[in-house]
């Protein structure tokens, strides 16, 4: 027969696991939302920015959006950590160069997307950053006072 304290500990473990599972599901949903928004941002950049050429295919759009989401999730924090002193020295303007570098990496890994010229990279970075900013502000929890 289980004691009352053992049952309480068991209940706390279940509550902890359910919170962990809920947090995992929320994180996966946010990542999938970032993939969808990255796909929309690529289409918007192709439509708005001269010099961005995209071969219309749904599978390649998903691949490009996945590359963008992975680069923003894993590569960007590492590059920002390494380039921290430059970011501080330039008062944050070096993050623009980092974002352009990430788009350049995505273009190099996908043959379906082509960006011609530094101006096209800059405006593409602004479009994609605007989309990501909107999603990030919409999905983060508001802190209560």
C-alpha positions as CSV (number, residue, x, y, z in Angstrom):
1,X,0.0,0.0,0.0
2,X,1.3,3.4,-0.9
3,X,1.7,6.1,1.7
4,X,0.0,9.5,1.3
5,X,3.4,11.3,0.9
6,X,4.4,8.9,-1.9
7,X,1.1,9.6,-3.7
8,X,1.7,13.3,-3.4
9,X,5.2,13.0,-4.8
10,X,3.8,10.9,-7.7
11,X,1.2,13.7,-8.4
12,X,3.9,16.3,-8.4
13,X,6.0,14.3,-10.9
14,X,2.9,14.0,-13.2
15,X,2.2,17.7,-13.0
16,X,5.9,18.5,-13.7
17,X,5.9,16.1,-16.8
18,X,2.7,17.6,-18.1
19,X,4.1,21.1,-17.8
20,X,7.3,19.9,-19.6
21,X,5.2,18.3,-22.4
22,X,3.1,21.4,-22.7
23,X,6.2,23.6,-23.0
24,X,7.7,21.2,-25.6
25,X,4.5,21.3,-27.7
26,X,4.5,25.1,-27.5
27,X,8.1,25.3,-28.6
28,X,7.5,23.0,-31.5
29,X,4.4,25.0,-32.5
30,X,6.5,28.2,-32.4
31,X,9.2,26.7,-34.6
32,X,6.6,25.5,-37.1
33,X,5.1,29.0,-37.1
34,X,8.5,30.4,-37.8
35,X,8.9,28.0,-40.8
36,X,5.5,29.1,-42.2
37,X,6.3,32.8,-41.7
38,X,9.8,32.3,-43.3
39,X,8.1,30.9,-46.3
40,X,5.8,33.9,-46.5
41,X,8.8,36.2,-46.0
42,X,10.6,34.6,-48.9
43,X,7.6,35.0,-51.2
44,X,7.2,38.7,-50.0
45,X,10.9,39.4,-50.6
46,X,10.7,37.8,-54.1
47,X,7.7,40.0,-54.9
48,X,9.0,43.2,-53.4
49,X,12.8,43.2,-53.9
50,X,14.3,43.3,-57.4
51,X,17.2,40.9,-57.6
52,X,15.6,38.1,-55.6
53,X,14.8,35.2,-57.9
54,X,12.8,32.2,-56.6
55,X,11.8,29.2,-58.7
56,X,8.2,28.6,-57.7
57,X,7.9,25.1,-56.2
58,X,6.2,24.3,-52.9
59,X,8.8,21.7,-51.8
60,X,11.6,24.1,-52.5
61,X,9.8,26.9,-50.6
62,X,9.5,24.6,-47.6
63,X,13.2,23.7,-47.9
64,X,14.2,27.4,-48.0
65,X,11.9,28.2,-45.1
66,X,13.3,25.3,-43.1
67,X,16.9,26.5,-43.8
68,X,16.0,30.0,-42.7
69,X,14.3,28.8,-39.5
70,X,17.2,26.5,-38.6
71,X,19.7,29.3,-39.4
72,X,17.8,31.8,-37.2
73,X,17.4,29.2,-34.4
74,X,20.9,27.6,-34.2
75,X,23.5,29.6,-36.3
76,X,22.4,33.1,-35.4
77,X,22.9,32.8,-31.6
78,X,26.4,31.3,-32.1
79,X,27.4,34.0,-34.6
80,X,26.1,36.7,-32.3
81,X,28.0,35.2,-29.4
82,X,31.2,35.2,-31.3
83,X,30.6,38.7,-32.8
84,X,29.5,40.2,-29.5
85,X,32.3,42.7,-29.2
86,X,31.7,44.0,-32.8
87,X,28.0,44.3,-32.0
88,X,28.8,46.4,-29.0
89,X,31.3,48.5,-30.8
90,X,28.9,49.3,-33.6
91,X,26.0,49.8,-31.3
92,X,24.1,46.9,-32.8
93,X,24.5,47.7,-36.4
94,X,26.7,44.6,-36.9
95,X,23.5,42.5,-36.5
96,X,22.5,43.7,-39.9
97,X,25.6,42.1,-41.3
98,X,24.9,38.9,-39.4
99,X,21.4,38.7,-40.8
100,X,22.7,39.3,-44.4
101,X,25.3,36.6,-43.8
102,X,22.5,34.1,-42.7
103,X,20.6,34.9,-45.9
104,X,23.7,34.4,-47.9
105,X,24.2,30.9,-46.2
106,X,20.6,30.0,-47.1
107,X,21.1,31.1,-50.7
108,X,24.3,29.0,-51.0
109,X,22.5,25.9,-49.7
110,X,19.4,26.2,-51.9
111,X,19.7,26.3,-55.6
112,X,16.0,27.5,-55.9
113,X,16.7,30.9,-54.4
114,X,19.0,33.5,-55.9
115,X,19.8,37.0,-54.6
116,X,21.8,39.3,-56.9
117,X,23.6,42.3,-55.4
118,X,24.3,43.6,-52.0
119,X,21.2,45.9,-52.1
120,X,19.0,42.9,-52.7
121,X,20.5,41.1,-49.8
122,X,19.9,44.2,-47.6
123,X,16.3,44.6,-48.6
124,X,15.6,40.9,-48.3
125,X,17.1,40.9,-44.8
126,X,14.8,43.8,-43.9
127,X,11.7,42.0,-45.2
128,X,12.6,38.7,-43.5
129,X,13.5,40.5,-40.3
130,X,10.2,42.3,-40.3
131,X,8.2,39.1,-40.6
132,X,10.3,37.4,-37.9
133,X,9.9,40.4,-35.6
134,X,6.1,40.3,-36.0
135,X,5.9,36.6,-35.2
136,X,8.3,36.9,-32.2
137,X,6.4,39.7,-30.6
138,X,3.1,38.0,-31.2
139,X,4.2,34.6,-29.7
140,X,6.2,35.7,-26.7
141,X,4.4,35.8,-23.3
142,X,3.6,39.2,-21.9
143,X,5.1,39.7,-18.5
144,X,2.6,40.8,-15.9
145,X,3.5,43.5,-13.4
